[in-house]
């Protein structure tokens, strides 16, 4: 594969991942990593590229979705404190773990996410959130009990640890936590997750860079493609229906989980 072919391939892959990332709140990196591994790139370099994709997807998506009052910034910043702590710890440990272990862990995380999403609450307890032209309620109105608040924060700490280990924004776990534990509407969960993914990825990007896992020939086309795909994905999210987004979410994650498990077990 020539340099130009490599650039174009990564650009198109990242554009697709960025579009789906904005639609589902995944962040894009979780799809770029297994595809780069399939193309025979080293897992650690793929993970570093995934973090760059996550930051880009978050910046583009949040800029558009906040305008339509879908992103709950106050809640996102609170939950991100737990994620940031876990992400730093996970990123520091990644250099000491084998590629086979990380690949299999990645596959199981994706597979568990798929099954969890099938059983997630389809209806929000907060009916007033269904009209997106209304102002967001206060944080105290959203969190019904301190138990839910604590459970969400602990869940986000685990999500952050997995994010640091695998080089992803852990958007899948963030969407599920806000959807299942807090009962947010799916679009609000997805939009807020898109905002949080960028902070999580940026938190661990420096650690991966210090390990030498950030390679410009991979990162540059990935960032450009993600910016383009993330823009159109965010526009589609505002106008799209929730049902098809859930189906897309589950199908994408199921396919990637099987591919990563197969790759990990065959190493």
C-alpha positions as CSV (number, residue, x, y, z in Angstrom):
1,X,0.0,0.0,0.0
2,X,1.4,3.4,-1.1
3,X,1.5,6.4,1.2
4,X,-1.4,8.0,-0.7
5,X,-3.5,4.9,-0.5
6,X,-2.8,4.6,3.2
7,X,-3.8,8.2,3.8
8,X,-7.0,7.8,1.8
9,X,-7.9,4.5,3.5
10,X,-7.5,5.9,7.0
11,X,-9.3,9.1,6.0
12,X,-12.4,7.2,4.8
13,X,-12.3,4.8,7.8
14,X,-12.2,7.7,10.2
15,X,-14.9,9.6,8.4
16,X,-17.2,6.7,8.7
17,X,-16.2,6.1,12.3
18,X,-16.7,9.8,13.1
19,X,-20.2,9.8,11.6
20,X,-21.3,6.7,13.6
21,X,-19.5,8.0,16.7
22,X,-21.5,11.2,16.7
23,X,-24.8,9.3,16.0
24,X,-24.2,6.8,18.8
25,X,-22.0,8.6,21.3
26,X,-19.2,6.1,20.8
27,X,-16.6,8.7,19.9
28,X,-15.3,7.0,16.8
29,X,-12.1,5.6,18.3
30,X,-13.8,2.3,19.3
31,X,-14.4,1.6,15.6
32,X,-11.1,2.8,14.3
33,X,-9.0,0.6,16.5
34,X,-10.2,-2.8,15.4
35,X,-10.2,-1.7,11.8
36,X,-6.6,-0.6,12.0
37,X,-5.7,-3.9,13.7
38,X,-7.4,-5.7,10.9
39,X,-5.1,-3.8,8.5
40,X,-2.2,-5.2,10.5
41,X,-1.2,-2.1,12.4
42,X,0.2,-2.5,15.9
43,X,-2.5,-2.5,18.6
44,X,-0.8,0.2,20.6
45,X,-0.5,2.6,17.6
46,X,-4.1,1.9,16.7
47,X,-5.1,2.8,20.3
48,X,-3.2,6.1,20.1
49,X,-4.9,6.9,16.9
50,X,-8.2,6.0,18.5
51,X,-7.7,8.6,21.2
52,X,-7.0,11.3,18.6
53,X,-10.1,10.4,16.8
54,X,-12.1,10.6,20.0
55,X,-10.9,14.1,20.8
56,X,-11.7,15.3,17.3
57,X,-15.1,13.7,17.2
58,X,-16.0,15.2,20.5
59,X,-15.0,18.7,19.5
60,X,-17.0,18.7,16.3
61,X,-20.0,16.9,17.7
62,X,-20.3,19.0,20.9
63,X,-20.1,22.3,18.9
64,X,-23.1,21.3,16.9
65,X,-25.2,19.4,19.5
66,X,-24.9,22.0,22.2
67,X,-26.5,24.5,19.9
68,X,-29.6,22.3,19.8
69,X,-29.7,21.9,23.6
70,X,-29.0,18.2,23.6
71,X,-25.8,18.2,25.6
72,X,-26.1,18.3,29.4
73,X,-22.7,20.0,30.2
74,X,-23.2,20.2,33.9
75,X,-23.9,16.5,34.3
76,X,-21.1,15.6,31.9
77,X,-18.5,17.6,33.8
78,X,-19.5,16.0,37.1
79,X,-19.3,12.5,35.8
80,X,-16.1,13.2,34.0
81,X,-14.2,13.6,37.3
82,X,-14.6,9.9,38.0
83,X,-13.7,9.0,34.4
84,X,-10.5,11.1,34.4
85,X,-9.1,9.4,37.5
86,X,-9.8,6.0,36.1
87,X,-8.4,6.9,32.6
88,X,-5.1,8.1,34.0
89,X,-4.6,4.9,36.0
90,X,-5.5,2.7,33.1
91,X,-3.2,4.6,30.7
92,X,-0.3,4.2,33.1
93,X,-0.9,0.4,33.2
94,X,-1.2,-0.2,29.4
95,X,2.5,-0.4,28.7
96,X,2.8,-3.3,31.1
97,X,0.0,-5.5,29.6
98,X,0.2,-7.9,26.6
99,X,-1.4,-7.2,23.3
100,X,-3.4,-10.5,23.5
101,X,-4.8,-9.5,26.9
102,X,-5.8,-6.1,25.7
103,X,-7.4,-7.4,22.5
104,X,-9.5,-10.0,24.3
105,X,-10.5,-7.5,27.0
106,X,-11.5,-5.1,24.2
107,X,-13.7,-7.8,22.7
108,X,-15.4,-8.7,25.9
109,X,-16.1,-5.1,26.8
110,X,-17.8,-4.6,23.4
111,X,-19.7,-7.8,23.7
112,X,-21.0,-7.0,27.2
113,X,-21.9,-3.5,26.0
114,X,-24.1,-5.0,23.3
115,X,-26.0,-7.3,25.6
116,X,-26.4,-4.5,28.2
117,X,-27.9,-2.2,25.6
118,X,-30.5,-4.7,24.6
119,X,-31.9,-4.6,28.2
120,X,-31.5,-0.9,28.7
121,X,-34.5,1.2,29.6
122,X,-36.3,2.3,26.4
123,X,-38.3,5.0,28.1
124,X,-37.1,8.0,30.1
125,X,-38.6,8.8,33.5
126,X,-38.2,12.5,32.7
127,X,-41.0,13.3,30.3
128,X,-40.2,17.0,30.2
129,X,-36.8,16.1,28.5
130,X,-38.7,14.9,25.5
131,X,-39.2,18.4,24.3
132,X,-35.7,19.5,23.4
133,X,-36.6,23.2,23.1
134,X,-37.1,23.4,26.8
135,X,-34.2,24.5,29.1
136,X,-32.2,21.7,30.8
137,X,-33.3,21.1,34.4
138,X,-31.0,21.7,37.3
139,X,-28.7,18.8,38.3
140,X,-30.6,18.2,41.5
141,X,-33.8,17.7,39.5
142,X,-32.1,15.1,37.3
143,X,-30.5,12.9,40.0
144,X,-33.3,11.4,41.9
145,X,-31.3,9.9,44.8
146,X,-27.7,10.0,46.1
147,X,-27.5,6.3,45.4
148,X,-28.0,6.9,41.6
149,X,-25.5,9.7,41.8
150,X,-22.9,7.5,43.5
151,X,-23.6,4.5,41.2
152,X,-23.2,6.7,38.1
153,X,-19.9,8.1,39.4
154,X,-18.5,4.6,40.2
155,X,-19.6,3.3,36.8
156,X,-17.8,6.2,35.2
157,X,-14.6,5.5,37.1
158,X,-14.7,1.9,35.7
159,X,-15.4,3.3,32.2
160,X,-12.4,5.6,32.6
161,X,-10.1,2.8,33.6
162,X,-11.2,0.8,30.5
163,X,-10.7,3.9,28.4
164,X,-7.2,4.3,29.5
165,X,-6.3,0.7,29.0
166,X,-7.8,0.4,25.5
167,X,-7.3,3.9,24.1
168,X,-11.0,4.6,23.6
169,X,-13.3,7.3,24.8
170,X,-15.5,4.6,26.5
171,X,-18.6,6.2,25.0
172,X,-20.4,2.9,25.0
173,X,-20.3,2.7,28.8
174,X,-21.2,6.4,29.3
175,X,-24.3,6.2,27.1
176,X,-25.4,3.1,29.0
177,X,-24.9,4.7,32.4
178,X,-26.9,7.8,31.5
179,X,-29.5,5.8,29.7
180,X,-30.0,3.0,32.3
181,X,-29.0,4.5,35.7
182,X,-30.1,8.1,35.2
183,X,-32.9,7.5,32.7
184,X,-31.9,10.2,30.3
185,X,-33.5,10.2,26.8
186,X,-31.2,8.4,24.3
187,X,-30.4,11.5,22.3
188,X,-29.4,13.4,25.4
189,X,-27.3,10.5,26.6
190,X,-25.6,10.2,23.2
191,X,-24.9,14.0,22.9
192,X,-23.6,14.3,26.5
193,X,-21.4,11.2,25.9
194,X,-19.9,12.8,22.8
195,X,-18.9,15.8,24.9
196,X,-17.4,13.6,27.6
197,X,-15.5,11.3,25.2
198,X,-13.2,14.2,24.2
199,X,-12.2,15.0,27.8
200,X,-11.5,11.4,28.5
201,X,-9.4,10.9,25.4
202,X,-7.5,14.1,26.0
203,X,-6.7,13.0,29.5
204,X,-4.9,9.9,28.4
205,X,-3.5,11.2,25.1
206,X,-0.4,12.6,26.8
207,X,0.4,9.3,28.5
208,X,0.1,7.4,25.2
209,X,2.3,10.1,23.6
210,X,5.0,9.5,26.3
211,X,4.9,5.8,25.5
212,X,5.5,6.6,21.8
213,X,2.1,5.3,20.6
214,X,1.1,8.4,18.6
215,X,2.2,8.2,15.0
216,X,1.5,11.2,12.7
217,X,1.1,9.2,9.5
218,X,-1.9,7.5,11.2
219,X,-3.2,10.4,13.3
220,X,-3.3,13.2,10.7
221,X,-5.7,11.5,8.2
222,X,-7.7,10.1,11.1
223,X,-8.3,13.6,12.5
224,X,-9.3,15.0,9.1
225,X,-11.7,12.2,8.4
226,X,-13.2,12.2,11.8
227,X,-13.8,16.0,11.6
228,X,-15.8,15.5,8.4
229,X,-17.7,12.4,9.5
230,X,-18.4,13.8,12.9
231,X,-20.0,16.9,11.5
232,X,-22.5,15.1,9.3
233,X,-23.2,12.6,12.1
234,X,-24.1,15.3,14.6
235,X,-26.4,16.9,12.0
236,X,-28.1,13.6,11.5
237,X,-28.5,13.0,15.2
238,X,-30.5,16.1,15.7
239,X,-33.0,15.1,13.0
240,X,-32.9,11.3,13.3
241,X,-35.2,9.0,15.2
242,X,-34.0,7.1,18.4
243,X,-35.1,3.6,17.3
244,X,-32.8,3.3,14.3
245,X,-29.9,4.8,16.3
246,X,-30.2,2.0,18.9
247,X,-30.2,-0.6,16.3
248,X,-27.2,0.9,14.6
249,X,-25.4,1.1,18.0
250,X,-26.0,-2.6,18.8
251,X,-25.1,-3.9,15.3
252,X,-21.8,-1.9,15.1
253,X,-20.7,-3.0,18.6
254,X,-21.7,-6.7,18.1
255,X,-19.7,-6.9,14.9
256,X,-16.6,-5.3,16.4
257,X,-16.7,-7.4,19.5
258,X,-16.7,-10.7,17.5
259,X,-13.9,-9.4,15.3
260,X,-11.7,-8.4,18.3
261,X,-12.4,-11.7,20.2
262,X,-11.4,-13.7,17.1
263,X,-8.2,-11.7,16.7
264,X,-7.3,-11.9,20.4
265,X,-7.8,-15.6,20.7
266,X,-5.9,-16.3,17.4
267,X,-2.7,-14.5,18.6
